[in-house]
């Protein structure tokens, strides 16, 4: 639908507008692949403030709003909840009282000690409440706990939010706060040529239909060879290595292939 047409990309993330203006060597291989794909359609990216990007922002969060809290079921669960009864009898900072929440016809026990009535959440609904708030933008541990405490209340709310936020799979995939570096390995010295080969792939600009280079280095004589490839599929790499290296070398001496 968009291929072959001139159009503009609007985003509320201002740094992206400078993506095609920076030097390619500053990009990671993953960023380079993404920019290369986007450039096939357009390179005109313009900034629009988030307040004016309401439609796109709403559509991007449709899946995140799939979970909702059933206040009718929560009210029924509160009736026989032992933790709620203990908090009603204890003299704590919470002021629990049945409140009719806006948009509902049920009475829910809420903490009215703050300007906002915060429903008391029983155990079956706590993870649902956490998911509703955390999955909107996947904030950090402290920010998630703060957002949840502003709207709801239950015992050990900080510990639960901290545990669930650290166990969030999406956050672990997208956020890297700790880089684990493996120790340098030691390799035994090869005793002859063609025994130990180092392989690696290099991404290059397009040239005559080729985009990638397979580098092969014999560790004994340190002689490099470069093979041009159209793609970086495993089958393509294996066929190129067999055709240009194994078929021309003495295969019986090959003992170790190290692919970085």
ChimeraX attribute file (.defattr): number of C-alpha atoms within 10 A of each C-alpha:
attribute: neighborCount
match mode: 1-to-1
recipient: residues
	/A:1	4
	/A:2	8
	/A:3	9
	/A:4	9
	/A:5	9
	/A:6	9
	/A:7	13
	/A:8	12
	/A:9	12
	/A:10	17
	/A:11	18
	/A:12	18
	/A:13	12
	/A:14	14
	/A:15	9
	/A:16	14
	/A:17	17
	/A:18	12
	/A:19	16
	/A:20	14
	/A:21	9
	/A:22	9
	/A:23	8
	/A:24	13
	/A:25	8
	/A:26	9
	/A:27	13
	/A:28	10
	/A:29	13
	/A:30	9
	/A:31	13
	/A:32	16
	/A:33	13
	/A:34	11
	/A:35	17
	/A:36	14
	/A:37	11
	/A:38	12
	/A:39	12
	/A:40	10
	/A:41	15
	/A:42	17
	/A:43	17
	/A:44	15
	/A:45	17
	/A:46	15
	/A:47	16
	/A:48	14
	/A:49	12
	/A:50	12
	/A:51	9
	/A:52	10
	/A:53	14
	/A:54	11
	/A:55	9
	/A:56	13
	/A:57	14
	/A:58	10
	/A:59	10
	/A:60	10
	/A:61	13
	/A:62	10
	/A:63	10
	/A:64	16
	/A:65	13
	/A:66	8
	/A:67	13
	/A:68	11
	/A:69	12
	/A:70	10
	/A:71	18
	/A:72	13
	/A:73	12
	/A:74	21
	/A:75	19
	/A:76	13
	/A:77	16
	/A:78	18
	/A:79	12
	/A:80	11
	/A:81	13
	/A:82	11
	/A:83	14
	/A:84	19
	/A:85	12
	/A:86	10
	/A:87	16
	/A:88	14
	/A:89	8
	/A:90	10
	/A:91	9
	/A:92	9
	/A:93	9
	/A:94	17
	/A:95	15
	/A:96	20
	/A:97	17
	/A:98	16
	/A:99	16
	/A:100	14
	/A:101	16
	/A:102	7
	/A:103	6
	/A:104	10
	/A:105	10
	/A:106	17
	/A:107	16
	/A:108	26
	/A:109	23
	/A:110	22
	/A:111	23
	/A:112	16
	/A:113	13
	/A:114	10
	/A:115	8
	/A:116	12
	/A:117	23
	/A:118	24
	/A:119	23
	/A:120	25
	/A:121	26
	/A:122	20
	/A:123	15
	/A:124	11
	/A:125	15
	/A:126	18
	/A:127	14
	/A:128	16
	/A:129	17
	/A:130	20
	/A:131	21
	/A:132	16
	/A:133	19
	/A:134	23
	/A:135	19
	/A:136	14
	/A:137	11
	/A:138	17
	/A:139	15
	/A:140	16
	/A:141	17
	/A:142	12
	/A:143	15
	/A:144	23
	/A:145	21
	/A:146	14
	/A:147	14
	/A:148	20
	/A:149	15
	/A:150	14
	/A:151	15
	/A:152	19
	/A:153	20
	/A:154	19
	/A:155	14
	/A:156	8
	/A:157	17
	/A:158	17
	/A:159	12
	/A:160	15
	/A:161	25
	/A:162	16
	/A:163	11
	/A:164	16
	/A:165	25
	/A:166	12
	/A:167	11
	/A:168	14
	/A:169	10
	/A:170	11
	/A:171	16
	/A:172	12
	/A:173	8
	/A:174	9
	/A:175	10
	/A:176	9
	/A:177	7
	/A:178	6
	/A:179	6
	/A:180	7
	/A:181	6
	/A:182	6
	/A:183	6
	/A:184	6
	/A:185	5
	/A:186	6
	/A:187	7
	/A:188	6
	/A:189	10
	/A:190	16
	/A:191	10
	/A:192	13
	/A:193	17
	/A:194	23
	/A:195	19
	/A:196	21
	/A:197	23
	/A:198	16
	/A:199	18
	/A:200	14
	/A:201	18
	/A:202	14
	/A:203	16
	/A:204	11
	/A:205	10
	/A:206	10
	/A:207	10
	/A:208	7
	/A:209	11
	/A:210	14
	/A:211	16
	/A:212	21
	/A:213	20
	/A:214	18
	/A:215	18
	/A:216	23
	/A:217	18
	/A:218	19
	/A:219	17
	/A:220	15
	/A:221	11
	/A:222	12
	/A:223	11
	/A:224	13
	/A:225	14
	/A:226	16
	/A:227	15
	/A:228	18
	/A:229	19
	/A:230	15
	/A:231	15
	/A:232	16
	/A:233	9
	/A:234	9
	/A:235	10
	/A:236	12
	/A:237	22
	/A:238	11
	/A:239	12
	/A:240	16
	/A:241	17
	/A:242	13
	/A:243	11
	/A:244	14
	/A:245	17
	/A:246	15
	/A:247	10
	/A:248	9
	/A:249	13
	/A:250	12
	/A:251	13
	/A:252	9
	/A:253	13
	/A:254	15
	/A:255	11
	/A:256	12
	/A:257	14
	/A:258	11
	/A:259	11
	/A:260	7
